[in-house]
Amino acid sequence: MTLHLVQVRGRLTWWMWTIRDSAGVLVEESKTQFLSAAAAESQGRARIAEFEALRAQRPGR
């Protein structure tokens, strides 16, 4: 899975993230806007860890 940070410009600069699987298919995107790239990256990496933990728990994988 890969994490992509997206800068959204307006009155303020916001950051959002998307998570894509190895085929490039969108798995999830942030539903909130973050005030910094670091905050967005931290949250996105936490979500990837959750997805990977769930995948590891599934039988047959």
C-alpha positions in Angstrom: 0.0 0.0 0.0 1.2 3.5 -0.7 0.3 6.8 0.9 -0.2 9.9 -1.3 -0.3 13.3 0.3 -2.3 16.0 -1.5 -1.9 19.7 -0.9 -5.2 21.6 -1.2 -4.8 25.4 -1.6 -7.5 27.9 -0.7 -7.5 30.6 1.9 -5.4 28.2 3.9 -3.2 25.3 2.8 -4.7 22.0 3.8 -3.4 18.4 3.4 -5.4 15.3 2.6 -4.2 11.7 1.9 -5.2 8.8 -0.2 -4.1 5.2 0.3 -3.7 3.0 -2.8 -3.0 -0.7 -3.1 -0.2 -2.2 -5.1 -2.4 -2.1 -8.3 -3.0 1.6 -7.8 -6.6 1.1 -6.7 -7.9 3.7 -4.2 -8.5 2.0 -0.9 -9.3 5.0 1.3 -8.9 8.8 1.4 -9.0 11.2 4.3 -12.4 12.6 5.1 -10.8 15.5 7.0 -8.3 18.1 6.1 -5.1 18.4 8.1 -3.3 21.6 9.0 0.1 20.1 8.2 1.7 17.5 5.9 3.2 15.8 9.0 -0.3 15.4 10.6 -1.7 14.0 7.4 1.2 11.6 6.9 1.0 10.4 10.5 -2.7 9.6 10.2 -2.4 8.0 6.8 0.5 5.7 8.0 -1.6 4.7 11.0 -4.5 3.7 8.7 -2.1 1.7 6.5 -0.9 -0.1 9.6 -4.5 -0.9 10.5 -5.2 -2.3 7.0 -2.1 -4.4 7.2 -2.9 -5.8 10.6 -6.4 -6.8 9.4 -4.9 -8.5 6.4 -2.5 -10.4 8.6 -5.3 -11.7 10.7 -7.3 -13.1 7.8 -6.9 -16.9 7.3 -5.3 -18.1 4.1 -3.2 -14.9 3.5 
